[in-house]
């Protein structure tokens, strides 16, 4: 098969797989959309009228700069195909393709070179700091573009050890190692600043939004001086970063990885040239600081790229002028703990021991259970497991960030997703990650769980709310009441449900119960 035949076959396959019969003929005539970036020209394809460019290089291969700051790519001649997602960062979870050459992004746009100055919605994927990519079908931007006349960008960047292994105390060449993944995102945002006008986007109106680890990365970017001015609105979905990893704890973690690789400190430089698969093999090394799990990777207070904790002791001043949304789901930990059938049949006798490792705060479980049984006398031990761990482990960081924004006089818009899909009999409620499909209006994509007669209504209201936020800095939708910002006197929160409603201090008794225990960001 010749290169030209291979390219034509690839284009036809992609278009046919997407059901774009009319566009297939369009592509075959050589009229596929071509965009000019500062590094070279790229060829995309059409999907339901939206111009799509996948696997657009924004940084050079990081194998040559492992554990160092990313560098811009070399310019290229001719026209490069941008028809497939680029590789994901090396990781333990299954991805279709992984490589250290992973600095790629994807652009979805209604128009090219039309000076439309559309709002740009830049999405950062979840997976903590360890796994994932910007290539999930749930992150496809076509429907958002069509609904809101916006430009959508999704991105890959370095993860786990490749993005956050702090080796700076082992050698000066590794000064950026603890925040390399964050520096990748900053490089991607610079690419948007420099190129997005070609795609009909407004470089002065960029909204970063992300779920789970993506939201945590956004909270961190809000405190990084190098990120200042690169985005103008921020929305976090079940992802918070109150504190970063301390440099000494991060060094202990680096030593644990080096020990697993059998590299003594005097040979630390060898980690830059070994096969990346060897590093992936030791990512599950037991964390030397936490009492559970593998080594925790997170941004590091390195006094170089991150000079303060993201939301401690207060909200970062450099981002006080940036409108912010902060959201969580009502049943976060059903996503983490719901995979074990035993967690749905707990007895009261079993509940305390189950809570100890899963609350992630140091508080007497029996006292917490007693308080919750007074608040919710009809709930089962299993119901309380999910409810307690959501409040203690997954929700508190969001509350702290909202409180600090309110104290700083720049309150955020806060939401809680209550709507529970009827899938699996509704046993998972509104779990972690269930808002992604709704915000992207992608409930028909592979991996979506939102079903039933209310699913599209939920997708309508959430996607419209995020689009309105990207356009104006204030979220809203036809199906929503007026969304008031979060203030400490009332703690106004939008409850996404059918119907949606504003509620003051939802789950306030739970919030007050855990407020007496110091919050420590897991991993820091």
Buried (B, 14 or more C-beta within 10 A) or exposed (E): EEEEEEBBEBBBEBBEEBEBEEBBEBBEEEEBBBBEBEBBBBBBBBBBEBBBBBBBBBBBBBBEBBBBBBBBBEEEEEBBBBBBBBBBBBBBEEBEEBBBBBBBBBBBBBBBEEEBBBBBBBBBBBBBBBBBBBBBEBBBBBBBBBBBBBBBBBBBBBBBBBBBBBBBBBBEBBBBBBBBBBBBBBBBBBBBBBBBBBBBBBBEBBBBBBBBBBBBBBBBBBBBEBBBEBBBBBBBBBBBBBBBBBBEBBBBBBBBBBEBBEBEEEEBEEBBEEEBEEBBEBBEBEBBBBEEEBBBBBBBBBEEBBEBBBBBEBBBEBBBEBBBBBBBBBBBBBBBBBEEEEBBEBEEEBBBEBBEEBBBBEBEBEEBBEBBBEBBEEBBBBBBBBBBBBBBBBBBBBBBBBBBBBEBEBBBBBBBBBBBBBBEEEBBBBBBBBBBBBBBBBBEBEEBBBEBEBBBBBBBBBBBBBBBBBBEBBBBBEBBEEBBBBBEEEBBBBBBBEEBEBBEBBBEEBBEBBEEBEBEBBBB
